[in-house]
Amino acid sequence: MKILVVSVIVGLAAFSAVPCSAEIKKDNAEWKDSVRSKAEEMQRAFLTGDLESFIKYTYPPVIEKMGGKEKLLTAMHQSLREMKLRGITLSSVVASPPAEVHAGGDKLFALVPVSIELKVKSETVTHHGYNLGISDDGGTNWTFVDTVRARSPDFRQMLPDLPESLTIPIAPPSTNSGLE
């Protein structure tokens, strides 16, 4: 009898850790705003060169795949230096709320549309893309993966709980303005 009671308690605890669809509908607006806000904070950290803060929002398996935090920081600093040498500056970022929040395993997933404006000499380029938000604490905190490589086989391997119901679209083309 004790084994049955323990099994029921463990089963209920495990079930309560995974959001059910009713909870997703109830909290959807709050989660959508939270993930949008965190995605924008992450992008603003990159925009201002605060790479330490940027990395805090990066999905931990991405950091591991890049060889750890220090290697990722070094690579990002190098990328920013190369952009500066080419006359590329980041000028603004806007994150929009996701259309939906999906549950998979014990995580929440949300696809956040992001627009980043770059200045390239006399030209303004707006890049449109998506950040995949991942929360393993019921939507309180979010980390992110850029979806530019979502079609590669290792993308889903890195995200085994990613629900099939979440379709990652191909980003629309960048737009240019201000050509002389």
FINU-183570 format. One line per 3 residues: number of its first residue (from 1); their letters; for each residue x, y negated, z of N, C-alpha, C, O. Coordinates in Angstrom, 3 decimals. Layout:
# FINU-183570
NUM> A> X Y Z X Y Z X Y Z X Y Z | ...
//
This chain:
# FINU-183570
1> MKI> 0.816 1.191 0.000 0.000 0.000 0.000 0.862 -1.258 0.000 0.538 -2.221 -0.694 | 1.982 -1.267 0.786 2.864 -2.425 0.825 3.425 -2.725 -0.557 3.543 -3.887 -0.947 | 3.774 -1.670 -1.301 4.327 -1.863 -2.641 3.305 -2.534 -3.546 3.659 -3.422 -4.322
4> LVV> 2.049 -2.128 -3.461 0.989 -2.724 -4.267 0.814 -4.195 -3.915 0.686 -5.024 -4.817 | 0.805 -4.542 -2.636 0.645 -5.934 -2.206 1.813 -6.775 -2.697 1.615 -7.876 -3.210 | 3.032 -6.262 -2.542 4.215 -6.979 -3.012 4.145 -7.159 -4.529 4.469 -8.235 -5.032
7> SVI> 3.728 -6.127 -5.267 3.600 -6.227 -6.722 2.596 -7.289 -7.125 2.839 -8.053 -8.058 | 1.472 -7.342 -6.430 0.451 -8.342 -6.739 0.979 -9.749 -6.453 0.778 -10.658 -7.258 | 1.650 -9.936 -5.316 2.196 -11.247 -4.967 3.244 -11.676 -5.985 3.213 -12.814 -6.454
10> VGL> 4.166 -10.792 -6.334 5.190 -11.110 -7.330 4.541 -11.421 -8.672 4.939 -12.364 -9.355 | 3.539 -10.624 -9.052 2.842 -10.864 -10.319 2.145 -12.209 -10.350 2.196 -12.905 -11.363 | 1.493 -12.590 -9.258 0.827 -13.889 -9.191 1.840 -15.026 -9.241 1.608 -16.040 -9.900
13> AAF> 2.957 -14.862 -8.549 3.990 -15.896 -8.572 4.545 -16.074 -9.979 4.738 -17.202 -10.435 | 4.797 -14.980 -10.660 5.311 -15.061 -12.032 4.279 -15.694 -12.950 4.626 -16.511 -13.803 | 3.012 -15.324 -12.784 1.953 -15.878 -13.625 1.798 -17.375 -13.388 1.574 -18.128 -14.335
16> SAV> 1.914 -17.819 -12.134 1.717 -19.236 -11.839 2.876 -20.085 -12.338 2.719 -21.296 -12.496 | 4.037 -19.482 -12.590 5.183 -20.241 -13.090 5.042 -20.574 -14.558 5.670 -21.520 -15.032 | 4.234 -19.823 -15.297 4.052 -20.053 -16.725 2.760 -20.826 -16.922 1.697 -20.362 -16.508
19> PCS> 2.829 -22.008 -17.552 1.617 -22.782 -17.739 0.619 -22.040 -18.619 0.993 -21.486 -19.652 | -0.629 -22.026 -18.220 -1.653 -21.417 -19.063 -2.211 -22.475 -20.001 -1.979 -23.667 -19.799 | -2.942 -22.055 -21.019 -3.428 -23.000 -22.015 -4.337 -24.056 -21.399 -4.355 -25.191 -21.875
22> AEI> -5.091 -23.719 -20.360 -5.945 -24.712 -19.711 -5.098 -25.804 -19.066 -5.446 -26.983 -19.132 | -3.983 -25.413 -18.440 -3.099 -26.404 -17.838 -2.479 -27.288 -18.912 -2.337 -28.495 -18.713 | -2.108 -26.702 -20.045 -1.514 -27.490 -21.120 -2.507 -28.539 -21.598 -2.128 -29.692 -21.807
25> KKD> -3.762 -28.167 -21.774 -4.764 -29.136 -22.212 -4.956 -30.231 -21.164 -5.088 -31.404 -21.515 | -4.974 -29.866 -19.901 -5.198 -30.827 -18.826 -4.049 -31.828 -18.725 -4.286 -33.027 -18.579 | -2.825 -31.352 -18.800 -1.656 -32.199 -18.589 -1.003 -32.671 -19.884 0.055 -33.300 -19.847
28> NAE> -1.598 -32.386 -20.992 -0.974 -32.678 -22.273 -0.564 -34.147 -22.421 0.564 -34.421 -22.830 | -1.437 -35.085 -22.105 -1.130 -36.502 -22.279 0.058 -36.910 -21.408 0.931 -37.654 -21.854 | 0.089 -36.426 -20.174 1.195 -36.749 -19.275 2.509 -36.156 -19.797 3.542 -36.826 -19.789
31> WKD> 2.466 -34.905 -20.246 3.672 -34.268 -20.774 4.140 -34.954 -22.051 5.338 -35.155 -22.249 | 3.201 -35.310 -22.911 3.563 -35.979 -24.168 4.290 -37.286 -23.896 5.298 -37.585 -24.537 | 3.780 -38.069 -22.947 4.425 -39.338 -22.620 5.788 -39.100 -21.976 6.750 -39.808 -22.274
34> SVR> 5.872 -38.113 -21.102 7.131 -37.805 -20.428 8.206 -37.375 -21.417 9.327 -37.883 -21.365 | 7.889 -36.458 -22.308 8.894 -35.967 -23.253 9.288 -37.070 -24.243 10.455 -37.165 -24.623 | 8.334 -37.901 -24.662 8.662 -39.020 -25.562 9.609 -39.989 -24.867 10.601 -40.425 -25.453
37> SKA> 9.302 -40.323 -23.625 10.120 -41.247 -22.852 11.543 -40.713 -22.659 12.512 -41.456 -22.817 | 11.666 -39.440 -22.321 12.991 -38.834 -22.109 13.776 -38.755 -23.421 14.990 -38.959 -23.423 | 13.101 -38.461 -24.530 13.783 -38.418 -25.833 14.313 -39.801 -26.189 15.423 -39.934 -26.705
40> EEM> 13.522 -40.821 -25.912 13.961 -42.183 -26.201 15.131 -42.574 -25.294 16.073 -43.224 -25.750 | 15.082 -42.187 -24.017 16.202 -42.461 -23.107 17.478 -41.801 -23.625 18.550 -42.405 -23.599 | 17.356 -40.566 -24.092 18.522 -39.851 -24.617 19.110 -40.592 -25.826 20.320 -40.802 -25.908
43> QRA> 18.243 -40.979 -26.751 18.714 -41.655 -27.955 19.285 -43.039 -27.631 20.262 -43.462 -28.249 | 18.690 -43.741 -26.676 19.218 -45.053 -26.277 20.602 -44.909 -25.631 21.466 -45.768 -25.809 | 20.803 -43.828 -24.889 22.123 -43.582 -24.294 23.163 -43.447 -25.405 24.265 -43.982 -25.292
46> FLT> 22.816 -42.732 -26.481 23.743 -42.599 -27.609 23.945 -43.957 -28.277 25.068 -44.324 -28.624 | 22.866 -44.690 -28.452 22.901 -46.001 -29.095 23.851 -46.948 -28.379 24.563 -47.718 -29.023 | 23.869 -46.897 -27.047 24.715 -47.795 -26.258 26.092 -47.198 -25.953 26.911 -47.839 -25.294
49> GDL> 26.350 -45.982 -26.427 27.645 -45.351 -26.195 27.770 -44.687 -24.842 28.873 -44.316 -24.440 | 26.671 -44.527 -24.132 26.685 -43.864 -22.818 26.563 -42.349 -23.038 25.508 -41.754 -22.820 | 27.657 -41.755 -23.470 27.636 -40.347 -23.858 27.461 -39.404 -22.674 26.937 -38.302 -22.838
52> ESF> 27.886 -39.814 -21.497 27.658 -38.989 -20.298 26.158 -38.805 -20.075 25.696 -37.694 -19.813 | 25.403 -39.894 -20.180 23.944 -39.796 -20.006 23.320 -39.014 -21.153 22.404 -38.221 -20.940 | 23.809 -39.233 -22.357 23.300 -38.509 -23.522 23.411 -36.998 -23.292 22.470 -36.250 -23.554
55> IKY> 24.555 -36.569 -22.808 24.795 -35.137 -22.611 23.888 -34.570 -21.510 23.545 -33.388 -21.548 | 23.504 -35.380 -20.551 22.585 -34.903 -19.505 21.245 -34.473 -20.088 20.545 -33.647 -19.502 | 20.889 -35.029 -21.236 19.630 -34.681 -21.901 19.797 -33.581 -22.953 18.818 -33.167 -23.575
58> TYP> 21.009 -33.113 -23.151 21.271 -32.097 -24.170 21.000 -30.707 -23.602 21.444 -30.381 -22.501 | 20.276 -29.901 -24.351 19.921 -28.543 -23.939 21.205 -27.780 -23.608 22.083 -27.686 -24.466 | 21.349 -27.230 -22.395 22.606 -26.604 -21.952 23.213 -25.573 -22.921 24.434 -25.571 -23.080
61> PVI> 22.432 -24.700 -23.577 23.071 -23.789 -24.532 23.772 -24.497 -25.702 24.715 -23.953 -26.275 | 23.319 -25.700 -26.056 23.999 -26.474 -27.102 25.368 -26.899 -26.594 26.360 -26.809 -27.318 | 25.424 -27.359 -25.355 26.705 -27.767 -24.762 27.661 -26.582 -24.734 28.836 -26.716 -25.077
64> EKM> 27.153 -25.418 -24.325 27.982 -24.206 -24.295 28.481 -23.853 -25.686 29.654 -23.527 -25.869 | 27.586 -23.920 -26.667 27.939 -23.569 -28.051 29.030 -24.500 -28.603 29.833 -24.099 -29.445 | 29.044 -25.737 -28.119 30.043 -26.709 -28.566 31.363 -26.594 -27.798 32.286 -27.373 -28.034
67> GGK> 31.456 -25.639 -26.892 32.701 -25.429 -26.162 32.746 -26.088 -24.805 33.810 -26.162 -24.189 | 31.623 -26.564 -24.328 31.569 -27.193 -23.007 31.446 -28.701 -23.104 31.587 -29.300 -24.171 | 31.178 -29.291 -21.948 30.913 -30.728 -21.876 32.091 -31.573 -22.372 31.893 -32.516 -23.138
70> EKL> 33.290 -31.250 -21.951 34.449 -32.071 -22.329 34.713 -32.034 -23.829 35.007 -33.064 -24.436 | 34.611 -30.847 -24.429 34.811 -30.747 -25.884 33.719 -31.498 -26.633 33.988 -32.157 -27.637 | 32.495 -31.398 -26.147 31.392 -32.114 -26.783 31.604 -33.625 -26.666 31.403 -34.354 -27.637
73> LTA> 32.005 -34.095 -25.492 32.286 -35.519 -25.322 33.386 -35.998 -26.271 33.259 -37.057 -26.885 | 34.456 -35.224 -26.389 35.557 -35.575 -27.285 35.066 -35.670 -28.726 35.388 -36.627 -29.430 | 34.288 -34.682 -29.168 33.765 -34.678 -30.537 32.834 -35.871 -30.772 32.869 -36.486 -31.838
76> MHQ> 32.011 -36.195 -29.785 31.082 -37.317 -29.939 31.827 -38.654 -29.983 31.479 -39.527 -30.778 | 32.841 -38.820 -29.141 33.650 -40.041 -29.182 34.322 -40.184 -30.543 34.378 -41.281 -31.099 | 34.827 -39.084 -31.075 35.460 -39.110 -32.390 34.452 -39.506 -33.473 34.772 -40.300 -34.357
79> SLR> 33.246 -38.961 -33.405 32.203 -39.312 -34.379 31.860 -40.793 -34.311 31.701 -41.442 -35.345 | 31.746 -41.329 -33.105 31.443 -42.755 -32.957 32.567 -43.626 -33.509 32.302 -44.657 -34.126 | 33.835 -43.216 -33.291 34.969 -43.966 -33.851 34.925 -43.947 -35.376 35.152 -44.973 -36.018
82> EMK> 34.633 -42.778 -35.960 34.550 -42.674 -37.422 33.415 -43.524 -37.977 33.565 -44.154 -39.024 | 32.294 -43.545 -37.291 31.172 -44.384 -37.731 31.589 -45.852 -37.719 31.303 -46.591 -38.661 | 32.255 -46.266 -36.665 32.693 -47.664 -36.542 33.662 -48.023 -37.663 33.560 -49.099 -38.251
85> LRG> 34.607 -47.120 -37.965 35.563 -47.358 -39.047 34.872 -47.507 -40.401 35.354 -48.239 -41.265 | 33.767 -46.829 -40.585 33.007 -46.897 -41.840 32.007 -48.049 -41.863 31.283 -48.225 -42.843 | 31.965 -48.823 -40.799 31.050 -49.956 -40.743 29.619 -49.572 -40.424 28.689 -50.300 -40.770
88> ITL> 29.434 -48.441 -39.772 28.094 -47.976 -39.414 27.837 -48.299 -37.950 28.620 -47.933 -37.073 | 26.730 -48.991 -37.698 26.335 -49.266 -36.322 24.896 -48.785 -36.113 24.065 -48.861 -37.018 | 24.630 -48.305 -34.940 23.276 -47.886 -34.572 22.565 -49.109 -34.018 23.095 -49.786 -33.136
91> SSV> 21.369 -49.401 -34.525 20.708 -50.619 -34.073 19.427 -50.395 -33.286 19.101 -51.206 -32.419 | 18.693 -49.328 -33.555 17.484 -49.094 -32.763 17.049 -47.639 -32.858 17.447 -46.904 -33.761 | 16.221 -47.250 -31.899 15.666 -45.906 -31.889 14.237 -45.967 -31.361 13.940 -46.692 -30.411
94> VAS> 13.372 -45.202 -31.988 11.987 -45.113 -31.539 11.598 -43.645 -31.511 11.751 -42.934 -32.503 | 11.096 -43.199 -30.375 10.578 -41.833 -30.256 9.059 -41.929 -30.144 8.530 -42.754 -29.401 | 8.374 -41.078 -30.889 6.906 -41.043 -30.853 6.453 -39.844 -30.030 7.198 -38.874 -29.884
97> PPA> 5.248 -39.903 -29.497 4.751 -38.750 -28.727 4.589 -37.527 -29.632 4.242 -37.662 -30.805 | 4.837 -36.351 -29.094 4.628 -35.133 -29.886 3.138 -34.904 -30.107 2.301 -35.370 -29.333 | 2.822 -34.178 -31.178 1.420 -33.853 -31.445 0.882 -32.861 -30.420 -0.280 -32.933 -30.022
100> EVH> 1.745 -31.931 -29.998 1.315 -30.869 -29.082 2.454 -30.491 -28.146 3.625 -30.739 -28.430 | 2.086 -29.891 -27.035 3.049 -29.269 -26.125 2.716 -27.785 -26.119 1.565 -27.397 -25.924 | 3.741 -26.956 -26.335 3.561 -25.503 -26.429 4.233 -24.826 -25.247 5.266 -25.290 -24.764
103> AGG> 3.652 -23.736 -24.784 4.262 -22.912 -23.745 4.868 -21.681 -24.399 4.273 -21.081 -25.295 | 6.060 -21.312 -23.940 6.724 -20.100 -24.395 7.581 -19.560 -23.277 8.452 -20.265 -22.767 | 7.350 -18.313 -22.886 8.064 -17.775 -21.724 7.740 -18.636 -20.518 6.570 -18.881 -20.227
106> DKL> 8.761 -19.096 -19.815 8.539 -19.972 -18.662 8.887 -21.424 -18.986 9.161 -22.219 -18.087 | 8.874 -21.764 -20.285 9.268 -23.103 -20.722 8.131 -23.807 -21.456 7.185 -23.179 -21.930 | 8.254 -25.124 -21.532 7.401 -25.943 -22.382 8.258 -26.464 -23.528 9.440 -26.754 -23.347
109> FAL> 7.656 -26.580 -24.706 8.354 -27.066 -25.896 7.521 -28.164 -26.542 6.295 -28.061 -26.604 | 8.182 -29.215 -27.024 7.479 -30.294 -27.713 8.382 -30.858 -28.804 9.566 -31.104 -28.574 | 7.825 -31.059 -29.975 8.550 -31.618 -31.110 8.331 -33.131 -31.127 7.216 -33.599 -31.357
112> VPV> 9.390 -33.886 -30.886 9.303 -35.341 -30.750 9.830 -36.013 -32.020 11.016 -35.894 -32.327 | 8.969 -36.717 -32.761 9.446 -37.473 -33.926 10.329 -38.640 -33.464 9.972 -39.369 -32.539 | 11.477 -38.804 -34.112 12.419 -39.856 -33.750 12.842 -40.598 -35.015 13.127 -39.982 -36.041
115> SIE> 12.878 -41.928 -34.930 13.388 -42.771 -36.020 14.570 -43.560 -35.491 14.473 -44.234 -34.465 | 15.686 -43.472 -36.198 16.912 -44.159 -35.794 17.304 -45.109 -36.913 17.431 -44.707 -38.070 | 17.495 -46.372 -36.556 17.890 -47.370 -37.552 19.393 -47.597 -37.468 19.939 -47.859 -36.396
118> LKV> 20.046 -47.492 -38.614 21.488 -47.695 -38.730 21.758 -48.882 -39.635 21.020 -49.118 -40.591 | 22.792 -49.615 -39.345 23.254 -50.682 -40.232 24.526 -50.176 -40.893 25.482 -49.783 -40.224 | 24.518 -50.195 -42.212 25.683 -49.801 -42.992 26.033 -50.996 -43.858 25.465 -51.197 -44.932
121> KSE> 26.981 -51.788 -43.370 27.370 -53.045 -44.011 26.131 -53.906 -44.217 25.551 -54.358 -43.230 | 25.693 -54.157 -45.458 24.539 -55.034 -45.688 23.234 -54.254 -45.831 22.201 -54.820 -46.188 | 23.287 -52.985 -45.559 22.124 -52.118 -45.759 21.602 -51.601 -44.422 22.372 -51.341 -43.498
124> TVT> 20.289 -51.458 -44.339 19.666 -50.842 -43.175 19.114 -49.490 -43.603 18.373 -49.395 -44.582 | 19.473 -48.454 -42.874 19.007 -47.107 -43.170 18.224 -46.614 -41.954 18.699 -46.688 -40.820 | 17.030 -46.114 -42.209 16.231 -45.538 -41.129 16.182 -44.032 -41.338 15.696 -43.542 -42.357
127> HHG> 16.696 -43.315 -40.354 16.706 -41.852 -40.393 15.527 -41.351 -39.577 15.322 -41.763 -38.435 | 14.754 -40.454 -40.180 13.609 -39.861 -39.496 13.938 -38.399 -39.215 14.418 -37.683 -40.093 | 13.682 -37.969 -38.006 13.962 -36.577 -37.647 13.140 -36.165 -36.443 12.179 -36.831 -36.057
130> YNL> 13.541 -35.055 -35.866 12.816 -34.499 -34.727 13.795 -34.013 -33.675 14.838 -33.441 -33.989 | 13.441 -34.252 -32.426 14.130 -33.632 -31.303 13.161 -32.624 -30.703 11.988 -32.924 -30.485 | 13.666 -31.431 -30.442 12.855 -30.423 -29.773 13.096 -30.566 -28.285 14.207 -30.342 -27.804
133> GIS> 12.047 -30.943 -27.549 12.127 -31.067 -26.104 11.838 -29.723 -25.449 10.924 -29.003 -25.853 | 12.626 -29.399 -24.437 12.475 -28.138 -23.715 12.445 -28.462 -22.225 13.330 -29.146 -21.711 | 11.424 -27.965 -21.542 11.321 -28.146 -20.091 11.185 -26.781 -19.439 10.362 -25.963 -19.849
136> DDG> 11.996 -26.546 -18.426 11.868 -25.288 -17.683 11.350 -25.531 -16.264 11.424 -24.654 -15.403 | 10.821 -26.748 -16.036 10.271 -27.052 -14.715 8.860 -27.654 -14.806 8.493 -28.514 -14.005 | 8.091 -27.202 -15.770 6.700 -27.637 -15.883 6.512 -29.041 -16.415 5.465 -29.646 -16.184
139> GTN> 7.492 -29.577 -17.121 7.341 -30.887 -17.754 7.904 -32.055 -16.974 7.754 -33.201 -17.398 | 8.549 -31.800 -15.846 9.148 -32.890 -15.061 10.413 -33.403 -15.735 10.594 -34.612 -15.877 | 11.281 -32.498 -16.147 12.538 -32.848 -16.814 12.567 -32.203 -18.190 12.001 -31.131 -18.404
142> WTF> 13.238 -32.877 -19.118 13.326 -32.377 -20.497 14.767 -32.470 -20.972 15.475 -33.432 -20.675 | 15.187 -31.452 -21.716 16.446 -31.511 -22.454 16.080 -31.317 -23.923 14.964 -30.909 -24.243 | 17.035 -31.615 -24.821 16.690 -31.693 -26.232 17.703 -31.011 -27.143 18.885 -30.875 -26.828
145> VDT> 17.178 -30.592 -28.285 17.974 -30.033 -29.379 17.553 -30.784 -30.628 16.360 -30.940 -30.889 | 18.532 -31.252 -31.407 18.216 -31.840 -32.710 17.783 -30.698 -33.625 18.398 -29.632 -33.613 | 16.757 -30.902 -34.399 16.218 -29.817 -35.227 16.811 -29.775 -36.627 16.318 -29.040 -37.483
148> VRA> 17.850 -30.544 -36.873 18.433 -30.584 -38.221 18.873 -29.183 -38.683 18.883 -28.908 -39.883 | 19.230 -28.315 -37.759 19.655 -26.950 -38.121 18.631 -25.896 -37.714 18.982 -24.748 -37.441 | 17.377 -26.291 -37.677 16.317 -25.392 -37.221 16.149 -24.172 -38.118 15.603 -23.159 -37.682
151> RSP> 16.602 -24.251 -39.344 16.443 -23.131 -40.268 17.577 -22.107 -40.152 17.501 -21.034 -40.750 | 18.623 -22.430 -39.392 19.740 -21.491 -39.251 19.357 -20.369 -38.285 18.588 -20.590 -37.349 | 19.889 -19.171 -38.510 19.526 -18.021 -37.665 19.854 -18.212 -36.187 19.124 -17.719 -35.328
154> DFR> 20.932 -18.913 -35.880 21.312 -19.067 -34.475 20.419 -20.050 -33.716 20.467 -20.099 -32.486 | 19.605 -20.834 -34.432 18.712 -21.776 -33.760 17.702 -21.026 -32.891 17.565 -21.319 -31.703 | 17.001 -20.067 -33.479 16.012 -19.288 -32.709 16.698 -18.374 -31.696 16.120 -18.082 -30.649
157> QML> 17.910 -17.920 -31.984 18.630 -17.096 -31.005 18.912 -17.906 -29.741 18.877 -17.374 -28.631 | 19.190 -19.189 -29.920 19.472 -20.063 -28.792 18.186 -20.378 -28.014 18.239 -20.774 -26.849 | 17.031 -20.199 -28.670 15.733 -20.524 -28.078 14.803 -19.324 -28.163 13.808 -19.371 -28.885
160> PDL> 15.104 -18.252 -27.444 14.309 -17.030 -27.593 12.841 -17.183 -27.182 11.999 -16.405 -27.632 | 12.518 -18.168 -26.336 11.135 -18.365 -25.899 10.360 -19.337 -26.794 9.187 -19.613 -26.541 | 11.010 -19.853 -27.834 10.339 -20.802 -28.726 9.125 -20.131 -29.353 9.268 -19.137 -30.065
163> PES> 7.930 -20.663 -29.097 6.725 -20.008 -29.610 6.633 -20.082 -31.134 7.013 -21.080 -31.745 | 6.127 -19.020 -31.727 5.925 -18.991 -33.175 4.925 -20.061 -33.598 4.946 -20.515 -34.742 | 4.048 -20.467 -32.675 3.029 -21.478 -32.990 3.626 -22.861 -33.222 2.957 -23.738 -33.768
166> LTI> 4.875 -23.065 -32.816 5.517 -24.361 -32.995 6.301 -24.343 -34.308 7.355 -23.713 -34.404 | 5.786 -25.026 -35.292 6.429 -25.108 -36.601 7.302 -26.355 -36.640 6.846 -27.453 -36.324 | 8.552 -26.178 -37.026 9.470 -27.308 -37.112 9.551 -27.736 -38.573 10.096 -27.013 -39.407
169> PIA> 9.009 -28.911 -38.880 9.004 -29.365 -40.279 10.386 -29.861 -40.712 11.246 -30.174 -39.888 | 10.561 -29.918 -41.996 11.765 -30.535 -42.546 11.589 -32.040 -42.398 10.529 -32.585 -42.704 | 12.626 -32.697 -41.930 12.552 -34.143 -41.701 12.338 -34.879 -43.022 12.884 -34.478 -44.050
172> PPS> 11.549 -35.951 -43.001 11.370 -36.750 -44.217 12.679 -37.445 -44.572 13.548 -37.603 -43.715 | 12.824 -37.858 -45.816 14.084 -38.514 -46.217 14.270 -39.849 -45.522 13.302 -40.508 -45.141 | 15.515 -40.235 -45.364 15.834 -41.548 -44.781 15.379 -42.635 -45.752 15.263 -42.406 -46.956
175> TNS> 15.125 -43.812 -45.206 14.725 -44.936 -46.046 15.780 -46.021 -45.962 16.386 -46.227 -44.911 | 16.000 -46.711 -47.066 17.003 -47.771 -47.145 16.316 -49.099 -47.413 15.305 -49.163 -48.111 | 16.879 -50.156 -46.847 16.402 -51.511 -47.156 17.582 -52.461 -47.071 18.618 -52.124 -46.499
178> GLE> 17.430 -53.624 -47.629 18.469 -54.646 -47.536 19.593 -54.484 -48.519 20.678 -55.018 -48.294 | 19.378 -53.762 -49.612 20.429 -53.623 -50.619 20.665 -54.955 -51.302 19.721 -55.679 -51.619 | 21.930 -55.272 -51.527 22.246 -56.519 -52.220 22.295 -56.302 -53.709 22.548 -57.242 -54.462
//
